[in-house]
Amino acid sequence: MEVSARIILVRHGESLANVAKFFAGHTNVDLSEKGYLQAEMTADHVLSRYAVDKVYASDLQRAFHTVKPAADRLGMDVIPDEQLREIYAGEWEGRSFTNLQKMFEKDYAVWMNDIGNAVPTGGESVRHLWGRVTGALARIAADNPGKTVLIGTHATPIRVMQCMLSGKTPDDMKNIPWVSNASVSVVEYVPAGTGDDGTVLTPKAVVFGEDKHLEAIKTVFPANV
């Protein structure tokens, strides 16, 4: 089957928010020391397997800096795209998970137990994020026919894609696991007909959460974005 575009999604490496155990969302925290090491190891892994043509990332530091080592080795710039950001968490931004449980008990319980229907208090719904991320990736695939694109993004966007590509709905997202920091997921966009604007592309899952290259320093923060 012809592949029109290959998208390599990388969750950001361990961040300072992961270490401090607070909800980052759109808060622009950087990687931890371990996160920077994970970024280098993921660059090794990706570039040994794929001929990357272009590099994009969420404009938040932790995602941008996770794919920058790969871009630097290729002599490329990282193209920032705010549509690839983590969920906007409203009143949860920058608050510890312990405080979220106390201050926003009802809303946070939905996040923990039925994430596809969650809305961080005063923030973006997961269903809105679903449309934002799937739309952004479809656009990038359409803009890069025949190319392999490396993208630095976040845990919830990748969880959305895994749920969607499993043929599930947001109601089922609670059964989709988080991927680990700096793990690699691959989606191929293949032609599925012709529409008014040209070729219609359909995403197909190849792998999600590949992290064997990080075995010695792997980190997973289940609810920590």
N, C-alpha and C positions, 0 to 999 in steps of 0.2 A: 504493500500500500504506500502510495506517495505521501511523504511527509512535507507539508508546506512550511511549518515552523516548529522548532523544538524549543521549549521553554524549560530552563533549569531553575527551579525555585530553591533558594537557600534561606532557611530561617536564620535570623541574626544569631551571632555567638552570644555567649553568656554576657549579660549586661550588668551595669552597676545596679539597676533596678532589680534584676534577678537576685543578686547577692544580698541587697538590702531588703528584699521581700516586700516591694511595694508595686502598685499597679501603675505601669508607665503610660500605656495608651499613646497619646500624642506627645507626652513629655519627652523632651529631646535629651535623653541620657545616652552616654557612650558605652562602649564595651568595657568589660573588666580586663585585667591582664590575661586571664585565661581565655576570655572571648577573643582577644587579638591573636592568641596562639591558635585557637580553633579556626579563625579566619584564614590563617596561613596554611593550616592543614587541609582545610576544605579547598583552598585554591590548588594545592598539590593534587588532591583527589579529582577535582573537576577537570583541570587542564590536562591531566594524564589520560583522560577518557573522551573528552569532547573538544572539537575545534570551535571555540567560541568566537562568534562574529561581532557581538555587541553586548554591553553590560548596562543594565538598568538597576535602580534601587529605589526603595522608599527614601524620601529626603531626610528621614530621621537618622541620626548618627549611627545608631547601633546596627541598622541594616546597611547603610551606605558603606560603613567601614568594614563590614563583613565581606563584601565582594570587591573592595578596593584592591586588596593584594593581587587578585586574579587580573583585574583591569590593568594594574601597574605592570605586571609581567608581560601583558599583551600590548603595552603601549597605548592603551585606550583610556578615554574618560568614562567615568560612571555617569550615566544619564539619570538625574533625579526625577522622580515622579511621585507626587503626593498622593495619587490615587492608590499607591501600593502600601500606604501607611497601615499601621495597626488600627484597631477600633478607637474612635474618640470616646473617652470614658467619662466626660462631664465632671461631676462632683467626685468621681473616684480617682481622678488624675493625681498621681503622686502620693496617694494614701496607702498605708500599710494594709496588708490583707487582714490582719487582726482587727484594725479599725473598721474596715469595710463590713466585716461580719457584725460588728456592734452598731455601727451608724446607719447602715442601709440593709438591714437584715433580710427584708422581703426581696428586694431587687437582687441582692447578691446571692440569695438562695436559688433564684432562677438561673443566674449565671453558672452556678456550680452544678445544678441538677438538670437544667433544660436549656443549654446555652443557645440553641438555635432560636429560641423565643426571648432571649435576654435583651434588656435595654439598660446599660449602665445609667444610673440616676443622672438625668440632665444631659445624657450623651447620645451617641449613635446606636441604633439598634443593630443587632447581628444581621437581621434581614436586609437592612440598608447596606451594611458592609458586604454582604453576599453579592448584591448587584454591583456595587462599586468595584470590587476586586475582579469578579468574573468579566465585567465589562472592560476593565483596564487591560487584563491579560489578553482578551480577544482582540483589542485594538493593537496591542504590541505585536501579537502574532501576525495580524493582517499587514502591519507596517514592515514586517521583516520576512517576506516570503523566501523560503529555501534556506533560512538562516537558523543558527543556534544562538539563543539569547540567554544569558545568565542574569538572574534577577535576585537581588537581596530584599527580603520582605520579613514578615512577622508570623507568629504562631497562629493567630486566628484566621488571617487570610489563607494560610496553607490548609488549615482544618476545613475551611469552607470549600476549597477546591477538592479536597479529598472526599468530602461528603457529596458534593455535586457529581463528581466523576464516579462515585460508587452507585449512582442512580438514586440517591436519597434526597430527601427534602430537609429544610431547616429543622423540622420536627425530629428528625433522626440524628441530628448533629451531636447530640449528647453521647451517642455510641461510637463516635469517631475519636480516636486517641490524639493527644497532642504529640507533635514531633519534637525531637530533641534539638537543642541549640546547635546551630551550624550544620544541621543535617541537610541532605540533598533530596529533592523531589523532582521528578521529570514528567512533563506533560507534552505530548505531541499533538499539534493541531493539523488535522488532515482534511482534504477537500471533501465536502459532502453535498455538492450541487452548486448551482449558480443562481445568484439572486440579482436584484436590480443593480446592486453596487459591485457586482463581480462574484468571485468565488466565495462560497459559504464554507467556513471552517468549523470543524467539530473537534473539541478537545478529547484526547484519549489519555488515560493514566498509564504511565510506564512503571514508575516506582514512587513511593512516598516514604520519607523519613529514613533514607539510607544514611547510616552513621557508623559503619564499621571502621571507617578511617579515623574515627574519634574515640575508639574504644578506651584508650588510656586516660582521656580527659573529658569523657562524655558528661553532659549535664542535661537534666530534664526538669523543668519547673512546670508542673501540670496546669496550674491556674494562673501562672505568672507571666503576663505579657508585657 
